[in-house]
Amino acid sequence: MLSYLLAGDHGIPLTLVETSNYDRWFDEQPEPLQNWLTCTDYKGKGISLIPGEEGVMSQVIVGVEELSSHFICGDLVNQLPAGDYKLQGDESLLKLAAFSWGLGAYQFDRYKKAEEKERPRLILPSQAQVEEAEKFVKAVAIVRDLVNTPAGDMMPEHLGDAVEKLAEEFGAKVGQIVGDELLTQNYPTIHAVGRASTHAPRLIDMTWGDEKHPLITLVGKGVCFDSGGLDMKGAAGMRLMKKDMGGAAHVIGLARLIMDFNLPVRLRMMIPAVENAVAGNALRPGDVVKTRQGLTVEIHNTDAEGRLVLCEALTEASTENPEMIVDFATLTGACRVALGTEVGGFYTDNTDLACALMQAGDKTDDPVWRMPLHKGYKYMLKSEIADMTNCAKEPYGGSITAALYLQAFVGKNIPWVHFDIMAWNIRNQPGRPVGGEAFGVRAVFEVLKERYGK
């Protein structure tokens, strides 16, 4: 994938033109080019291959909707003939083109024969530009790869292996609390959710960076497969539940960006990793569990398990009073109903942080939207026999009540953001194939870079 980006000063000239500006651009071109575009009935949409005097391609014209799109070249790597192409444009356009070209080359081919077809390469002026693009492409690609991998090959131990591999690459440290040791070290709800699986539940804990730098803590939901537990999902609802560890994949991708760009922060990443399975010892509806924080939780529905594992990590994260806690989770279908499948919803009671995230999302073409932490809905989480329930009985505001549940486990005055994301593309778009996808990762990284960058 990354070999499709190279540094150099050669290649077939590639020009991108906004369709709305095509007529003006056309009038400025030399007569031979005008004649070719006219006789081929090119109107500024799609690709026009321009032949030279020797009968070989001399340049390529591509009509696009917006030159500012971060996915502007997402299809070209799959549409152009093999060869080297040199984009005509400023540094900003080159950056967008390189990112989208790299992501357009993404394929998940672990279980099928890799495509042997030679594909085109984008030539960039400097190796530094190539390396910057590769950092973003690698971060998104690791999210996609992890989410796309079937659950049989992406259980808690496999997530642990993925984090160990990442830590080794960047000199980070990793610890894992596995199985009954979770009870010994007081992570009871992670254990309760994952104990029915033959794949031992675990808390994966990675740290990196200088302890003198501001502490940023990432928490990702790592439910490697969600059957729903005893409140079992139907077949349709269970089909894509390999992606229920999407939150874990997101924090791994974000951690990779932070370390790859060497941001001057102290990073901690925690992933509670479980399989929500069915067995004789499975968590039951009506059971009461005592959390790490001390709050007791009545289980109204075993399919609301993600918040149960997240709350333990959030409690632990709060003990260090970090500069910021960011969690990612494929938590509720309710957020998808509200925002659809292509916008990442997030919750925070920090308005400055919310505005920064939404602006960063616009800037990076990684749309995110603030959802309301409406405290009036806390009544839905009341229990007659415990401090709270794990979900509401009413079918309203499900994403909001899930966020309110998590907020109860975050320390006061700690800036906290909770992302409720899809982690999956349901349609093909340039640079964004159907399958696992990163939502909000680039937006969060942009905020961290602005706040803590060198």
Number of C-alpha atoms within 10 A of each C-alpha: 16 18 13 20 25 20 16 14 11 13 17 17 17 19 16 24 21 17 19 14 13 16 13 10 13 17 10 9 11 9 11 9 14 14 12 15 18 12 9 9 10 15 14 23 16 15 17 19 17 16 14 10 7 7 8 10 14 15 18 19 19 18 21 21 16 14 18 16 17 22 23 23 26 26 18 23 23 17 12 17 15 13 13 21 24 22 21 13 13 8 12 10 17 21 18 20 27 32 25 27 31 28 28 25 23 22 14 15 10 10 8 7 7 10 9 6 7 11 19 21 25 28 24 24 16 12 14 11 18 24 16 15 23 20 19 23 24 20 24 26 22 21 25 27 19 26 29 22 17 17 22 10 13 24 26 28 20 17 25 21 14 16 26 19 14 20 19 11 12 14 13 18 16 20 14 19 18 18 18 16 16 19 16 10 10 17 26 20 24 29 26 22 27 29 24 21 17 11 19 19 33 29 26 27 21 22 20 20 21 12 12 9 14 16 22 18 27 28 28 31 31 33 33 30 25 28 23 21 24 18 16 17 15 10 9 8 12 15 13 17 21 25 30 25 34 33 31 33 33 32 27 28 25 26 26 23 21 23 22 16 14 13 18 20 23 20 23 22 26 28 31 31 34 34 31 28 22 20 13 8 12 18 27 19 15 14 13 19 20 16 20 21 16 12 13 18 24 23 23 21 22 25 21 21 27 29 22 25 30 25 26 23 27 28 21 17 23 19 10 11 18 19 16 20 23 20 28 29 27 25 26 19 15 17 24 19 10 13 15 14 19 19 20 26 25 27 22 20 18 13 11 9 16 19 13 17 27 21 19 22 25 13 16 20 16 22 20 26 19 19 22 16 19 13 10 9 16 16 11 19 21 18 18 8 12 16 15 23 23 28 27 23 13 9 8 12 16 20 25 23 23 24 24 22 21 20 21 15 22 23 19 11 12 15 18 24 24 23 27 29 30 28 29 23 17 15 11 10 13 18 23 23 20 13 18 27 29 28 30 30 27 24 24 22 20 20 18 19 16 12 9 13 14 8
